[in-house]
Amino acid sequence: MPRAKKGGNASAQRAIGLRPPYRDLAVPLYEQVYTTLRDAIYRGALADGATIPSETELVRMMKVSRITVRRAIEELAARGLVVRAQGRGTRVRQNIGAEPIVANVEGLLENSLAMGFRTKVDVLEFDYIPASADVATGLDVPRGQEVQMNVRVRRLESQPFSHLTTFLPPEIGKHISRQDLGEQPILVLLERLGIHVTHADQTISAEAAPPGVAAVLQVEVGAALLKIERRVIGDSGRPVEFIRGLYRPDLYRYHMKLQRVQKSKTRLWRTIDQPRR
């Protein structure tokens, strides 16, 4: 990526999609700079192998200190999104977006975010409904309380591969519109509201495709689909999202690494933490 000239910073900033952080949010400035750069990488505005703007350029573009920019870049490097080379600048790591849709358990939330940028989404339904018993449990709200429900289908290179029904608690849903859901992953929308996602509880099973879902995913009625239910928890300790997803197994799969370990007198399987690349 060529160095931006003095008069070209504004156009370069628009092309990449960088925006100065919001100073009235509780989210630290370095974290806002990090997420802005991360999002630019995931959606391809900063392509594989591209040199990201220098620290000096980012200070000027983002209107923050050099320390803030440096910490944001360190976070990108720690998560394997960029590679720093002495005298050659900081480059986006190659092949971030080249892999098929494969999610590992250890990187659950980050994988979901990357998928959100790599795929296209259509919002099929958007409404406010009384919480059923299972949704009330998932969001930790009273049964019958009004919650936001949205139904989306995700596509990879025009092929539909997931049907997602998401429920948001009222204090969050009122800040997220149908247009927002069509333009940004929900995790990004939560971050912009100052909500930090810390962990998720998830179950994986299978379900036969009902007629409506089968038509959307372009499979036969009754075809086996991968079913995922996820309860996403924020740093307040409360649920911020409850989602049910049905996935075509030919286009989406889960992957985990296992290790055989000795525990007491028994040998057991356990997952191996994925190394940061």
N, C-alpha and C positions, 0 to 999 in steps of 0.2 A: 504494500500500500504506500503510495508516494506521500512524502511529508506535506502537510497542509501549508500553503502559503499564507501570509499574513491576512489577506482578504478572503481566503478560502475556508476559514474555519467554520463560518456559519453554514455554508453549503455542505461541507463535510459532515458537520454535526447533524444536519437534516437527513442526509443520505444514510447515515448510520442509525439514526433514530435516538441519539443521545439527548438527555434532558437534564438540566440542573436538579439536584435533590430538593425536596420540600423541607424547609427549615422549621416548619411548625409541626412536624410529626415527631413522635417519640423514637422512630427508627433512626439509628446512628447514620451519619452522613456517609461513612465509608461503605456501609451495607447498601445504601441506596445506589451509590456509584457502582458497586459490585453487581447488583441485580440488573442495573441498566446495561452494563457491558455484557453480562451473562446472557440477557435476553437477546441482545444484538447478535451474539454468537449463535444461539440456538435457532434464531429465525433466518440466519444466513446473511444478515447485513454485514457482519464481519465474517468473511468466508474462511474455509479451511486454508491454513497456511498464510493468511493475510497478516500483515504487521499492524497491530493496533496503534492508535495515536500515542505519541510519546507522553511522558508524565507532564511535561511543560504544556503540551497541547491540551491534555485532559484537564489540567488546572484551569486553563483559559476557557475551555468549553463548558466545564461543569461548575465553574465558579466556586471551587473548594481549594483547600490547601494541598500542598504536595504530599504531606503526611497522609492525608485522607486518600488521595489517589494511590499512593504506594501500598497502603493497607488493602485497598480494593483489589489491586493487581496481585498481591500476595495470596489473597483468597482465591482468585481465579486460578493461579498456579497450583495452589494446594488441592483444588478440586479437579485438576487435570485438564482444564479447558485451554490453557495457554502454556507456552514454553518460552522461557527467558534465555536469551543467548547474549553473551558479552559482546558489545559492539554491533549487534545485529537487531537490537530491539526485541520486543515481545511479540510472539507470533501465536495465532490461533492454532491449536493442535490439529493435525491432519485427521480426516475421517471421522469427525465427531458425528456427523449426520449420515454416514454411509451405511451403518449397520441396519439390519431389519428391525422391526419392532420387537425387541426382546427386553423384558424387564427382569431385574434381579431383586430379591427381597431386601437385601441390605441397602440398596439405593432407591427404595420405593418412591419417595416423594420427589427426589431429583429426576428419576426416570420419568415420572408422570409429567413433570414440568417440561423436560426435553421433548417428550412426545407431543405435548400441547403445541410446541412451536414447529415441529417437523410435519405435522398433519393439518388438514383442513377440517373445519367443523361447520355443521349446519344445525341451527337451533330449531327443533321441530315443535316444541311446546314451551310455553312460559306462562306460569300462573301462580296464584297464591291459594293454598288449599289448607283445610284443617289437618293437623298431623294425625295420622293413623297410629295405632299402638306401637308398631315396630319403628316408625319414623320418630315418634316421640321418644322412644328409648334411645334411638341412634343419636338424636340431637340433645337429649336430656332436657326436653321441654314438656309441659303438660299436654296430655292427649287432647286433641281438638284445637290446640293453639294454631293460629295461622302461620304457615311457613312458606317460603318460596320453593317452588318445584320447577325444574327445567329439564327438558329432554333434548339431548344432543346426539348426533351421529358424527363420528370421526372417519375421515377418509385418508388413505395413503395412496397418492398418485391416482386419484379418482375412484379407488376401490374402497367401499365402506367396510370397516373392520370392527367398529365398536358402537354399541347403543348404550348411552349413559343416561341414567335418571338420577338427578342430583337434588338434594334438599338442603336449604340453607336456613339457619335460624333467623327470626324476623329482624333482629338488630343488625344483621349482616346483609340479608337479602334486600332490604330497602335501599342499600347503597349500590346495588349491582343490577344493571339493566339488561334487557334482552340483547341490545346492541353490544354491550360490554362482553357478554358471553360469546358472541360471534367473532369477537376481535382478539380476545386475550384468554390464556388459560386461567382457570379459577385461582390457582396458587398465586399468580401474578396480581390478580385483582385483590386478593386478601392482603398481600404485601403492601399494596398501595394504600390500603386502609389502615396500615400500621399493625396488622395482625401477623404474628409470627407463628408458623406451624412448627410444632416440636416433634410430633410422632403420630402414628396412625395404627389403629387396630384393623386387621383385614382378614377376611375368610375367603377361601377359594374353593369352588365346587363346580358342578356342571348343571346345565338346564337345557331342556328341549326348546327349540325356538318356537315361540308362539307366532300366530299368523302375522300380526302387525310388525313384529321385530324381524321375522323372516323376510318380509317384503323389503324392509329397509336395508337389511344386510345382504340381500340377494342370495339367500340360501333356501333350502327346502323347509317347509313347515315340519317341525319335529327334529330338525338337524341338531346335533349335539353342539352346544356353545359353552365356552368357558365363562363361568359366573364369578364375579368378584364383588364383594360388599366391603366398603371401606368407611371407617369412622375416623375422621381427621380431627386431631386435637390441637388447640392453640396454646400459647404460652400462659394463658389464664387458667389452663387446666380444663376448660370446657370445650365441647365439640364445636367446630366451626363449619363442618360439612359432613353430610352423610350421603354416600353415593352407591348406586347399584350399577354395575356394568356387565353387559353381555358381549363377548368377543368371539370372532371367528377364529377357531384354532389353527386354521391354515395360514392366517395372517398375523397372529399374535401368540406369543408363548412366554412362559415364565421360566427363568433359569436360576439355579442356585448351586453353589459348590459345597460339597459335604466332606467332612473329615471324620475318620474313625478314631475315637478317643477312649481312653481307659477312665472309667469312673467307678470307684469302689472296686467291686469284683466283676463289674460288667463293662463290656465295650459298647459304646453308643455312637450314633451319628450326630454330628452337630454341624451347623453352617459355618463356613469360613468367611470372615469379613473380606469384602472385596478391596484390594489395594487401590489407593488413589493413583491414577496414571498421570 
